[in-house]
Amino acid sequence: MDKNNGRLVMLALPLATFGLGYWVAPKEQLDEQVEQTGFLQVDTKKVLATTVESLRNENKLLVFSYKGTARVNVKRTKFWVLGGSQELIVPAVVNYYIDLSGLSLADVTFDEKAKLVRVKMPPVVIGDIAFQPEQATTINGGLLTFSQAQVDDLLKQNYKSARRAVTAQAQGTAMVDSARQRAIQNVQSYFEIPLRIVGQPDIKVAASF
């Protein structure tokens, strides 16, 4: 066998193996996700339905996180003479979510002519505030703070004030707008990626609240 024939055999072997694997492989696996309607074509609505179900299973989707710092102070007076005070500086993390458990195909419309998918999203909600007490700074002062019980009581009051302060920060216009914009980007990506995978990169996705 000359060298040219040898090269042809070497090329033919992997091609034959690929062809055999293609015909032997089960074809019904693809149909569980998308419906094939023609050569390199898929049922776009089926892809969208699968994406919606996947997002529903995500339940709450984390879209944005904000780390702020609260600086609060509380004072106590006893018998109009003895006084105590405490200053608390504590960082906290606030997460923003969208609840996708109620998302349905009614919230998704496909304009085939314009090649545009529109998604109506649920509102952004703020999760629990996670304080980071290991990074907190506490400054105690006054006669009453010699008592550990008084220190603990002042700290409890300060954390209540800190929670209100961080909540106010998290609800600020700039933070909420950032969370909403990130939510739009995330949801659009969730719909665009499956469309690209099945060969529909020309379909655009527009998510809105």
MIVO-340007 format. One record per atom (N, C-alpha, C, O): x, y, z; residue in three letters. Coordinates in steps of 0.05 Angstrom, whole numbers, padded with zeros to 5 digits, always signed. Each point is the difference from the previous one (the first is absolute). Example, Ala and Ser with C-alpha at 12.3 -4.5 7.8 and 13.67 -1.06 7.14 Angstrom:
REM residues 2
+00264-00114+00156ALA;-00018+00024+00000ALA;+00018+00024+00000ALA;+00021+00000+00013ALA;-00028+00021-00027SER;+00016+00024+00001SER;-00015+00022+00014SER;+00010+00022+00004SER;
//
This chain:
REM residues 209
+00017-00024+00000MET;-00017+00024+00000MET;+00018+00025+00000MET;+00017+00003+00017MET;-00021+00015-00037ASP;+00016+00024-00001ASP;-00009+00020+00021ASP;-00020-00004+00014ASP;+00035+00026-00011LYS;-00006+00020+00021LYS;-00027+00013-00004LYS;-00014+00005+00019LYS;+00007+00001-00045ASN;-00025+00014-00005ASN;-00024-00017+00008ASN;-00019+00009+00013ASN;+00020-00035-00020ASN;-00021-00018+00008ASN;-00002-00003+00030ASN;-00022-00002+00011ASN;+00045+00003+00002GLY;+00000-00003+00029GLY;-00013+00024+00013GLY;-00015-00003+00020GLY;+00019+00027-00031ARG;-00013+00024+00011ARG;-00030-00002-00004ARG;-00015+00008+00018ARG;+00006-00018-00041LEU;-00029-00002-00005LEU;-00013-00019+00020LEU;-00022+00005+00009LEU;+00036-00027-00003VAL;-00011-00019+00019VAL;-00002+00013+00028VAL;-00019-00004+00014VAL;+00040+00019-00007MET;+00001+00013+00026MET;-00023+00020+00003MET;-00011+00003+00022MET;+00004+00012-00044LEU;-00022+00019+00001LEU;-00027-00014+00000LEU;-00019+00009+00013LEU;+00017-00031-00028ALA;-00025-00014-00002ALA;-00009-00013+00026ALA;-00024-00002+00005ALA;+00043-00007+00011LEU;-00007-00014+00025LEU;-00015+00018+00019LEU;-00021-00009+00009LEU;+00030+00033-00002PRO;-00015+00016+00018PRO;-00027+00009-00011PRO;-00020+00002+00015PRO;+00019+00003-00042LEU;-00026+00008-00012LEU;-00020-00023+00002LEU;-00023+00004+00005LEU;+00033-00028-00010ALA;-00018-00023+00001ALA;-00010-00005+00029ALA;-00023-00006+00004ALA;+00041+00010+00015THR;-00008-00003+00028THR;-00020+00021+00008THR;-00019-00007+00014THR;+00022+00032-00023PHE;-00019+00021+00006PHE;-00027-00007-00013PHE;-00021+00004+00013PHE;+00021-00013-00038GLY;-00025-00007-00013GLY;-00014-00022+00014GLY;-00025+00001+00003GLY;+00039-00021+00006LEU;-00012-00023+00014LEU;-00011+00010+00026LEU;-00022-00008+00008LEU;+00036+00024+00006GLY;-00009+00011+00026GLY;-00025+00016-00003GLY;-00018-00001+00017GLY;+00016+00017-00039TYR;-00023+00016-00005TYR;-00025-00017-00004TYR;-00021+00006+00012TYR;+00023-00027-00028TRP;-00023-00017-00006TRP;-00008-00017+00024TRP;-00024-00007+00003TRP;+00044-00001+00013VAL;-00006-00018+00022VAL;-00012+00016+00024VAL;-00016-00010+00015VAL;+00025+00035-00012ALA;-00009+00016+00023ALA;-00030+00004+00000ALA;-00011+00005-00021ALA;-00002-00006+00045PRO;-00029+00004+00001PRO;-00007+00028-00008PRO;+00012+00019+00010PRO;-00032-00016-00027LYS;-00008+00026-00010LYS;-00021+00014+00018LYS;-00004+00024-00001LYS;-00010-00040+00018GLU;-00021+00011+00016GLU;+00009+00018+00023GLU;-00016+00014+00012GLU;+00042-00014-00006GLN;+00010+00017+00022GLN;-00004+00029-00006GLN;-00007+00016+00017GLN;+00012-00008-00042LEU;-00004+00028-00008LEU;-00029+00008+00003LEU;-00005+00023+00007LEU;-00013-00040-00013ASP;-00028+00007-00001ASP;-00011+00006+00028ASP;-00022+00012+00003ASP;+00036-00020+00018GLU;-00008+00006+00027GLU;+00003+00030+00006GLU;-00012+00010+00019GLU;+00029+00003-00034GLN;+00005+00028+00005GLN;-00011+00019-00021GLN;-00013+00020+00006GLN;+00017-00027-00031VAL;-00010+00017-00022VAL;-00011-00019-00022VAL;+00008-00023-00002VAL;-00027+00034-00013GLU;-00012-00015-00021GLU;+00013+00007-00026GLU;-00001+00023-00008GLU;+00012-00043-00006GLN;+00013+00005-00025GLN;-00021+00002-00022GLN;-00016-00018-00004GLN;+00017+00041-00011THR;-00020+00004-00021THR;+00012+00000-00028THR;-00015+00001-00020THR;+00041-00003+00018GLY;+00012+00000-00026GLY;+00030+00001+00003GLY;+00010-00001+00023GLY;+00005+00002-00045PHE;+00029+00000+00001PHE;+00010+00025+00015PHE;-00004+00022-00009PHE;+00018-00027+00032LEU;+00010+00021+00017LEU;-00021+00021+00008LEU;+00006+00023+00004LEU;-00031-00032-00001GLN;-00021+00017+00010GLN;-00013-00013+00024GLN;-00001-00024+00002GLN;-00008+00041+00017VAL;-00013-00011+00024VAL;-00025+00017+00005VAL;-00003+00022-00010VAL;-00015-00033+00026ASP;-00023+00014+00009ASP;+00007+00020+00021ASP;+00006-00008+00023ASP;-00005+00033-00030THR;+00009+00021+00019THR;-00018+00001+00025THR;+00011+00004+00022THR;-00036-00008-00025LYS;-00019+00001+00023LYS;+00007-00022+00019LYS;-00003+00004+00025LYS;+00011-00027-00035LYS;+00008-00022+00018LYS;+00025+00007+00016LYS;+00002-00006+00024LYS;+00017+00020-00038VAL;+00024+00008+00014VAL;-00007+00020+00022VAL;+00010-00002+00022VAL;-00028+00021-00028LEU;-00008+00020+00020LEU;-00014-00013+00023LEU;+00004+00008+00023LEU;-00021-00028-00029ALA;-00015-00014+00022ALA;+00020-00014+00018ALA;-00004+00000+00025ALA;+00024-00012-00036THR;+00020-00014+00016THR;+00016+00020+00017THR;+00006-00006+00023THR;+00000+00029-00034THR;+00015+00020+00015THR;-00017+00011+00023THR;+00010+00004+00022THR;-00036+00001-00027VAL;-00018+00009+00021VAL;-00001-00020+00023VAL;+00001+00007+00023VAL;-00003-00033-00030GLU;-00002-00020+00021GLU;+00026-00001+00016GLU;+00000-00004+00024GLU;+00023+00007-00038SER;+00025+00000+00014SER;+00002+00024+00020SER;+00010-00003+00022SER;-00019+00026-00031LEU;+00000+00024+00018LEU;-00019-00004+00023LEU;+00006+00009+00022LEU;-00029-00021-00027ARG;-00019-00005+00022ARG;+00013-00017+00022ARG;-00005+00004+00024ARG;+00021-00023-00033ASN;+00013-00018+00019ASN;+00022+00015+00016ASN;+00007-00009+00022ASN;+00003+00031-00033GLU;+00019+00016+00015GLU;-00012+00013+00024GLU;+00014+00007+00019GLU;-00041-00003-00020ASN;-00015+00013+00021ASN;+00010+00029+00003ASN;-00005+00017-00017ASN;+00020-00011+00038LYS;+00011+00027+00003LYS;+00027+00002-00014LYS;+00019-00015+00006LYS;-00017+00034-00024LEU;+00025+00004-00015LEU;+00015+00024+00012LEU;-00011+00022+00000LEU;+00035-00027+00009LEU;+00017+00021+00011LEU;+00010+00017-00023LEU;+00013-00010-00018LEU;-00019+00036+00018VAL;+00008+00017-00022VAL;+00020+00022+00007VAL;+00014+00010-00017VAL;-00012-00004+00043PHE;+00018+00022+00008PHE;+00006-00002+00030PHE;-00017-00009+00015PHE;+00040+00018-00007SER;+00007+00001+00028SER;+00013+00027+00006SER;+00015+00011-00016SER;-00022+00000+00040TYR;+00010+00026+00008TYR;+00012-00003+00028TYR;-00012-00011+00018TYR;+00036+00022-00015LYS;+00013+00000+00027LYS;+00001+00028+00010LYS;+00014+00017-00012LYS;-00027-00012+00034GLY;+00000+00027+00012GLY;+00010-00001+00028GLY;+00006-00021+00011GLY;-00003+00044+00001THR;+00009+00003+00028THR;-00019+00018+00015THR;-00006+00022-00009THR;-00002-00031+00032ALA;-00017+00017+00018ALA;+00017+00010+00023ALA;+00015-00014+00012ALA;-00019+00040-00007ARG;+00014+00012+00023ARG;-00022+00013+00017ARG;-00011+00021-00007ARG;+00006-00032+00030VAL;-00022+00009+00017VAL;+00010+00004+00029VAL;+00021-00010+00008VAL;-00037+00024+00008ASN;+00007+00007+00027ASN;-00025+00000+00017ASN;-00021+00010-00008ASN;+00024-00021+00032VAL;-00022+00001+00019VAL;+00010+00009+00027VAL;+00023-00006+00008VAL;-00039+00021+00007LYS;+00007+00011+00026LYS;-00021-00008+00020LYS;-00024-00001-00006LYS;+00033-00002+00031ARG;-00019-00007+00022ARG;+00007+00018+00024ARG;+00023+00006+00005ARG;-00044+00003+00009THR;+00004+00016+00024THR;-00016-00013+00023THR;-00023-00008-00004THR;+00035+00007+00027LYS;-00013-00012+00024LYS;+00002+00020+00023LYS;+00022+00009+00007LYS;-00045-00004+00005PHE;-00001+00019+00023PHE;+00010+00027-00007PHE;+00009+00015+00017PHE;-00010-00008-00043TRP;+00007+00027-00010TRP;+00030+00007+00005TRP;+00009+00022-00005TRP;+00006-00041+00015VAL;+00028+00005+00006VAL;+00018-00019-00015VAL;+00018+00008-00015VAL;-00022-00034+00020LEU;+00017-00020-00012LEU;-00008-00004-00029LEU;-00024-00004-00006LEU;+00043+00003-00012GLY;-00006-00003-00029GLY;+00018-00020-00013GLY;+00022-00005+00010GLY;-00032-00007-00031GLY;+00016-00018-00015GLY;-00006+00003-00030GLY;-00022+00008-00007GLY;+00042-00015-00010SER;-00004+00003-00029SER;+00015-00022-00014SER;+00019-00012+00011SER;-00027+00007-00035GLN;+00014-00021-00016GLN;-00003+00008-00030GLN;-00021+00007-00009GLN;+00044-00008-00004GLU;+00000+00005-00029GLU;+00006-00027-00014GLU;+00019-00014+00008GLU;-00034+00008-00028LEU;+00003-00025-00015LEU;+00005+00006-00029LEU;-00015+00014-00013LEU;+00036-00026+00002ILE;+00006+00002-00029ILE;+00001-00028-00010ILE;+00018-00015+00007ILE;-00037+00007-00024VAL;-00002-00028-00008VAL;-00006-00001-00030VAL;-00019+00013-00010VAL;+00034-00030-00005PRO;-00007-00004-00028PRO;-00022-00021-00003PRO;-00004-00017+00017PRO;-00010+00018-00040ALA;-00022-00018-00005ALA;-00002-00005-00030ALA;+00007+00017-00016ALA;-00017-00040+00009VAL;-00005-00007-00028VAL;-00030-00004-00004VAL;-00014-00013+00015VAL;+00004+00026-00037VAL;-00028-00002-00007VAL;-00001-00013-00028VAL;+00013+00010-00019VAL;-00029-00030+00016ASN;-00004-00014-00026ASN;-00027+00008-00012ASN;-00020+00004+00014ASN;+00020-00001-00040TYR;-00024+00006-00015TYR;-00008-00024-00018TYR;+00018-00012-00013TYR;-00043+00006+00013TYR;-00010-00024-00014TYR;-00024+00008-00018TYR;-00012+00020+00003TYR;+00007-00038-00022ILE;-00026-00001-00013ILE;-00011-00028+00003ILE;+00014-00020-00003ILE;-00040+00019+00011ASP;-00013-00025+00005ASP;-00012-00011-00026ASP;-00019+00011-00010ASP;+00032-00032+00000LEU;-00008-00011-00026LEU;-00019-00023+00002LEU;-00007-00013-00020LEU;-00002+00006+00044SER;-00017-00023+00004SER;-00027+00003-00014SER;-00012-00020-00007SER;+00004+00045+00003GLY;-00026+00004-00014GLY;+00002+00007-00029GLY;-00020+00006-00013GLY;+00045-00008+00002LEU;+00003+00006-00029LEU;-00013-00021-00017LEU;+00001-00024+00006LEU;-00015+00033-00027SER;-00013-00018-00018SER;+00003+00009-00029SER;+00010+00022-00005SER;-00019-00038-00014LEU;+00001+00007-00028LEU;-00017+00025-00006LEU;+00005+00013-00020LEU;-00024-00007+00037ALA;-00016+00024-00004ALA;+00017+00025+00003ALA;-00008+00021-00009ALA;+00031-00023+00023ASP;+00018+00022+00003ASP;+00020+00002-00022ASP;+00017+00018+00000ASP;-00018-00036-00019VAL;+00020-00001-00022VAL;-00015+00001-00026VAL;-00017-00017-00006VAL;+00024+00036-00011THR;-00012+00002-00027THR;+00022-00001-00021THR;+00021+00011+00004THR;-00027-00024-00026PHE;+00019-00003-00022PHE;-00011+00013-00025PHE;-00020-00010-00011PHE;+00033+00030+00001ASP;-00007+00013-00025ASP;+00017-00012-00022ASP;+00023+00008-00003ASP;-00034-00027-00011GLU;+00016-00015-00020GLU;+00010+00018-00022GLU;+00023-00003-00009GLU;-00040+00022+00000LYS;+00008+00017-00021LYS;+00023+00018+00008LYS;+00019+00004-00016LYS;-00020+00007+00040ALA;+00021+00018+00009ALA;+00023-00015+00013ALA;+00021+00012+00006ALA;-00024-00038-00003LYS;+00020-00017+00013LYS;+00007+00011+00027LYS;+00023+00004+00007LYS;-00044+00001+00009LEU;+00004+00012+00027LEU;-00017-00015+00021LEU;-00024-00005-00004LEU;+00037-00001+00026VAL;-00014-00013+00023VAL;-00002+00022+00021VAL;+00020+00012+00008VAL;-00044-00008+00002ARG;-00004+00019+00022ARG;-00007-00016+00025ARG;-00017-00018+00000ARG;+00030+00026+00022VAL;-00004-00014+00026VAL;-00008+00020+00021VAL;+00014+00020+00004VAL;-00037-00025+00009LYS;-00010+00017+00021LYS;+00010-00012+00027LYS;-00008-00022+00006LYS;+00024+00037+00008MET;+00012-00011+00025MET;-00015+00009+00025MET;-00012+00021+00000MET;+00014-00037+00021PRO;-00011+00008+00026PRO;+00018+00022+00012PRO;+00023+00003-00009PRO;-00033+00011+00029PRO;+00016+00022+00011PRO;+00024-00010+00016PRO;+00001-00023+00010PRO;+00018+00041-00007VAL;+00024-00006+00017VAL;-00008+00003+00030VAL;-00014+00019+00007VAL;+00022-00039+00009VAL;-00005+00002+00029VAL;+00027-00002+00014VAL;+00019-00011-00009VAL;-00019+00023+00033ILE;+00024+00000+00017ILE;-00002-00023+00020ILE;-00020-00004+00013ILE;+00042-00011-00011GLY;+00001-00023+00019GLY;+00007+00010+00028GLY;+00001+00024+00006GLY;+00005-00044+00011ASP;+00008+00007+00028ASP;+00027+00014+00000ASP;+00017-00004-00017ASP;-00014+00021+00037ILE;+00025+00014+00004ILE;+00019-00017+00016ILE;-00006-00009+00022ILE;+00029+00004-00034ALA;+00020-00017+00014ALA;+00022+00017+00011ALA;+00018+00009-00014ALA;-00019-00004+00040PHE;+00021+00015+00014PHE;+00025-00016+00002PHE;+00000-00025-00001PHE;+00023+00039+00003GLN;+00026-00013+00003GLN;+00012+00009+00027GLN;+00018+00017+00000GLN;-00028-00028+00022PRO;+00009+00009+00027PRO;+00029-00004+00005PRO;+00012+00014+00016PRO;+00001-00034-00030GLU;+00028-00004+00004GLU;+00017+00023-00010GLU;+00023+00002+00007GLU;-00035+00015-00024GLN;+00014+00023-00011GLN;-00010+00026+00013GLN;+00007+00022-00010GLN;-00023-00024+00030ALA;-00013+00024+00012ALA;+00020+00013+00020ALA;+00017-00013+00012ALA;-00021+00039-00008THR;+00014+00015+00020THR;-00020+00011+00020THR;-00019+00013-00008THR;+00024-00018+00034THR;-00018+00010+00021THR;+00017+00018+00019THR;+00021-00008+00010THR;-00032+00031-00005ILE;+00013+00019+00018ILE;-00019+00005+00023ILE;-00021+00013-00004ILE;+00028-00021+00028ASN;-00017+00003+00024ASN;+00011+00023+00016ASN;+00025+00005+00002ASN;-00043+00010+00010GLY;+00008+00023+00018GLY;-00020+00005+00021GLY;-00024-00006-00004GLY;+00032+00019+00026GLY;-00019+00007+00021GLY;+00001-00020+00023GLY;+00010-00022-00003GLY;-00021+00031+00025LEU;+00000-00016+00025LEU;-00016-00025-00003LEU;+00008-00021+00011LEU;-00031+00022-00025LEU;-00017-00024-00001LEU;+00012-00022-00015LEU;-00007-00024+00004LEU;+00025+00030-00022THR;+00012-00021-00017THR;+00020-00017+00015THR;+00011-00019-00012THR;-00006+00025+00038PHE;+00016-00019+00015PHE;-00015-00026+00005PHE;+00012-00020+00007PHE;-00038+00021-00010SER;-00017-00023+00003SER;-00002-00015-00027SER;-00008+00013-00020SER;+00015-00039+00020GLN;-00002-00015-00025GLN;-00029-00002-00010GLN;-00005+00000-00024GLN;-00014-00001+00043ALA;-00028-00001-00008ALA;-00008+00026-00015ALA;-00015-00001-00019ALA;+00025+00023+00029GLN;-00006+00026-00013GLN;+00013+00001-00028GLN;-00012+00010-00019GLN;+00037-00020+00017VAL;+00013-00001-00026VAL;-00016-00017-00020VAL;-00004+00008-00023VAL;-00005-00031+00032ASP;-00015-00018-00018ASP;-00027+00013-00008ASP;-00009-00003-00023ASP;-00003+00018+00041ASP;-00026+00013-00006ASP;+00004+00022-00020ASP;-00015+00004-00019ASP;+00037+00012+00023LEU;+00006+00021-00019LEU;+00006-00012-00028LEU;-00008+00012-00020LEU;+00022-00034+00020LEU;+00007-00013-00026LEU;-00026-00010-00014LEU;-00002+00003-00025LEU;-00017-00013+00040LYS;-00025-00009-00012LYS;-00015+00023-00012LYS;-00010-00002-00023LYS;+00009+00024+00037GLN;-00013+00024-00011GLN;+00014+00011-00025GLN;-00012+00009-00019GLN;+00039-00010+00020ASN;+00015+00010-00023ASN;-00004-00017-00025ASN;-00002+00011-00022ASN;-00001-00037+00026TYR;-00004-00018-00024TYR;-00027+00005-00012TYR;-00004-00002-00025TYR;-00016+00009+00041LYS;-00026+00008-00011LYS;+00002+00025-00017LYS;-00011+00001-00022LYS;+00026+00018+00032SER;+00004+00025-00015SER;+00017-00006-00025SER;-00005+00012-00021SER;+00025-00030+00023ALA;+00016-00006-00023ALA;-00016-00014-00022ALA;+00004+00006-00023ALA;-00023-00023+00031ARG;-00017-00013-00020ARG;-00016+00020-00016ARG;-00003-00001-00024ARG;-00008+00021+00039ARG;-00016+00021-00014ARG;+00018+00016-00018ARG;-00008+00008-00022ARG;+00033-00002+00031ALA;+00018+00016-00016ALA;+00008-00014-00026ALA;+00000+00012-00022ALA;+00006-00038+00024VAL;+00009-00015-00024VAL;-00024-00004-00018VAL;+00003+00001-00025VAL;-00027-00006+00036THR;-00024-00003-00017THR;-00004+00026-00016THR;-00007-00001-00024THR;+00010+00024+00036ALA;-00004+00025-00014ALA;+00021+00003-00022ALA;-00006+00010-00022ALA;+00031-00019+00027GLN;+00020+00001-00021GLN;-00007-00018-00023GLN;+00002+00008-00023GLN;-00011-00032+00029ALA;-00006-00020-00020ALA;-00024+00008-00017ALA;-00002-00007-00024ALA;-00016+00023+00035GLN;-00024+00009-00015GLN;+00005+00026-00015GLN;-00018+00011-00012GLN;+00043-00001+00012GLY;+00006+00024-00014GLY;-00003-00004-00030GLY;+00003-00022-00010GLY;-00009+00044-00004THR;-00005-00002-00029THR;+00023-00012-00016THR;-00005-00017-00017THR;+00030+00024+00024ALA;+00023-00010-00015ALA;+00003-00030+00003ALA;+00005-00014-00019ALA;-00009+00004+00044MET;+00003-00028+00005MET;-00022-00017-00014MET;+00005-00020-00012MET;-00030+00030+00014VAL;-00022-00014-00012VAL;+00002+00000-00031VAL;-00005-00020-00013VAL;+00014+00042+00002ASP;+00004+00002-00030ASP;+00021-00020-00008ASP;-00002-00013-00021ASP;+00024+00011+00036SER;+00022-00018-00007SER;-00010-00029+00001SER;+00006-00016-00017SER;-00022+00009+00038ALA;-00011-00027+00002ALA;-00019-00006-00023ALA;+00001-00022-00010ALA;-00018+00041+00003ARG;-00019-00004-00022ARG;+00015-00005-00027ARG;-00008-00017-00015ARG;+00029+00033+00011GLN;+00015-00002-00025GLN;+00014-00027-00001GLN;+00001-00013-00021GLN;+00010+00004+00044ARG;+00014-00026+00000ARG;-00020-00022-00004ARG;+00006-00021-00013ARG;-00030+00024+00024ALA;-00021-00021-00004ALA;-00008-00003-00029ALA;-00003-00022-00010ALA;+00001+00045-00004ILE;-00007-00001-00029ILE;+00022-00014-00015ILE;-00006-00017-00017ILE;+00031+00023+00023GLN;+00022-00013-00014GLN;+00001-00030+00005GLN;+00004-00015-00019GLN;-00009+00007+00044ASN;+00001-00028+00006ASN;-00022-00016-00014ASN;+00005-00021-00011ASN;-00030+00032+00012VAL;-00022-00014-00012VAL;+00003-00002-00031VAL;-00005-00020-00012VAL;+00015+00042+00000GLN;+00004+00000-00029GLN;+00021-00022-00007GLN;-00004-00014-00020GLN;+00025+00012+00036SER;+00020-00021-00006SER;-00012-00028+00003SER;+00007-00018-00015SER;-00024+00014+00035TYR;-00012-00026+00005TYR;-00016-00008-00025TYR;-00001-00024-00006TYR;-00012+00042-00008PHE;-00015-00007-00024PHE;+00017+00000-00025PHE;-00005-00016-00018PHE;+00025+00033+00016GLU;+00016+00002-00024GLU;+00019-00024-00003GLU;+00003-00010-00023GLU;+00008+00000+00044ILE;+00019-00022-00002ILE;-00012-00026-00012ILE;+00012-00011-00019ILE;-00036+00002+00028PRO;-00012-00024-00013PRO;-00006+00005-00029PRO;+00002-00018-00016PRO;-00011+00042+00009LEU;-00006+00006-00028LEU;+00025-00001-00017LEU;-00001-00009-00023LEU;+00023+00018+00034ARG;+00025-00002-00016ARG;+00009-00030-00003ARG;+00009-00008-00021ARG;-00013-00007+00042ILE;+00008-00028-00001ILE;-00015-00015-00021ILE;+00012-00018-00013ILE;-00037+00024+00009VAL;-00016-00015-00020VAL;+00001+00014-00027VAL;-00016-00007-00018VAL;+00034+00026+00014GLY;+00003+00012-00026GLY;-00018+00023-00006GLY;-00007+00005-00024GLY;-00002+00010+00044GLN;-00017+00023-00004GLN;+00013+00026+00011GLN;-00013+00013+00016GLN;+00037-00006-00024PRO;+00014+00023+00012PRO;-00012+00026-00009PRO;+00006+00021+00012PRO;-00022-00021-00033ASP;-00011+00025-00011ASP;-00025+00009+00016ASP;-00009+00022-00004ASP;-00001-00039+00022ILE;-00023+00008+00016ILE;+00009+00015+00024ILE;+00017-00010+00016ILE;-00027+00034-00012LYS;+00008+00017+00022LYS;-00021-00003+00023LYS;-00023-00007-00004LYS;+00033+00013+00028VAL;-00017-00002+00024VAL;-00001+00028+00014VAL;+00021+00012+00005VAL;-00045-00003+00001ALA;-00004+00025+00014ALA;-00015-00005+00026ALA;-00024-00006-00002ALA;+00037+00008+00025ALA;-00014-00005+00026ALA;-00006+00027+00012ALA;+00015+00020-00003ALA;-00038-00018+00017SER;-00008+00025+00012SER;-00017-00007+00024SER;-00010-00022+00004SER;+00005+00043+00013PHE;-00017-00003+00024PHE;-00028+00009-00006PHE;-00017-00001+00017PHE;
//
